[in-house]
Amino acid sequence: MKRTLSIILAFMLGLTALAATTASSTALIAPCTPGGDYNPDCDLDHNGVIDILDIQLAAGHWNQVGAWTGGDSWLLTGNAGASPATNFVGTTDGQNLIVQPGAGRVGIGATNPTDGKLYVAGGGGRGVYATSASTDGVVGASGSGVGVSGISTSFYGVDGSTQSTSYAGVRGVNLSTGVNGAGVYGLSTNGPGVNGVSTSGNGVKGASTDSAGVYGVSTNGSGLYGSSNGSNGVYGQTTASLQPGVKGVNAAASGIGVRGEANAAGGVGVWGQSNANTGIYGLSTDGIGVWGQSTNGPAMRADGNAVQARAMGGWAKAMAYIRSDGLIFQCYNGVTGASSNGCGFTVNHFTAGGYGVDFGFYVWDRFVSVTATRNAVGNNMAAEFDFGAANTTIDVRTFRANQTVDTEDTRFMIIVY
């Protein structure tokens, strides 16, 4: 009786297995030889072992062991024989694919991701490579941290390239309204915070309408370093009034905000150019706005007129060569930069040997020097001055050097410092 029940039970299980095979399996494409090489077509439950369940499903083929390689399932231990052209993880109906690690991380090329929600280990190549035909390849956004962070021990942490003449390989945008925000922020403890290299264009280009286009900080190296073989190593541009295209700040004693260095003949350490305004502008409330230093050459050179605010010392504020008849022969206005058409000066030849020179600006607090030339017949001449009734005027009197009673016309030069 027990034997009869066992036969009936086995027969029923066989029918069940046959039904399961018919419903969920395809026909075997090769015989499942007992004890032969593992045949994935016989591993109907896809567990890598052909056992009693497969015997029930495959009608008596057993005793084969191997790794499952067939079917459309992605295994926890990996798949072999997949074709990148046809096999993928994703959707075909335009719906989103969600990877949700919960409190953990997603690792690509890494078995133990230690940072970020997505951790990509590139091995010997790039960790992340993204392309776009019409917009940004990679966009990183953060409410309080770093949108995109790239770290490399021997190459670039972040590398961006573009074939467009209007867009940058790497673009940084600062949307904050604060003055300390930065589109691109470079930080280094022993090297360049941002290193830009170009063979024909801008090594680094930063643009901002309200703050710093490019901002670099370093505790022991270059906060911002740019190198180019054909154009600008570092290029900064701003549309905001009274804001610099490139700004360097150093809070340390005897520190340097911006330093330019050129070691080749004819090179320029810092070059400032403007077609309508200031090429280089230096501002200091208690120190030196612009400092030039040289051991074997000019500390400062101006290929053009030099001007200075009237109330400041150092440069000449006015220079004039006055003829004996009171006409201005040569002149230079160190306040406005004018060097022709009287330079904004006028002369009142009020008596023989008496000249009132009006400079058009306040001169009573300035240093003055006057030098007379010999007269037409070769007599040595001298000159003296006094501040005129108007605070913009200096009165000059010329006379023969061997007497000081009568004044006499002669040419003279006057310089106001």
Secondary structure, DSSP 8 states (H G I E B T S, - for coil): -HHHHHHHHHHHHHHHHHHHHHHH----SS---TTSS--GGG-TT-SSB--HHHHHHHTS----B-----SS---TT--SS--TTT--SS-SSS-------TTS-EEES-SS--SSSEEE--TTS-S-----SSS-S-----SSS-S-----SSS-SS------SSS-SS-------STT-EEEEEEESSS-SSEEEESSS-SEEEEESSSEEEEEEESSS-SSEEEESSS-SEEEEE-STT--SS-----STT--SS-----STT--SS----SSS-SS----SSS-SS----SSS-S---SS-----TT--SS-SEEEEE-TTS-EEEEEETTT---SGGGG-EEEEEETTEEEEE-SS--TTS-EEEEE---TT---EEEEEEE-SSTTEEEEEEEETT-SSSB----EEEEE-
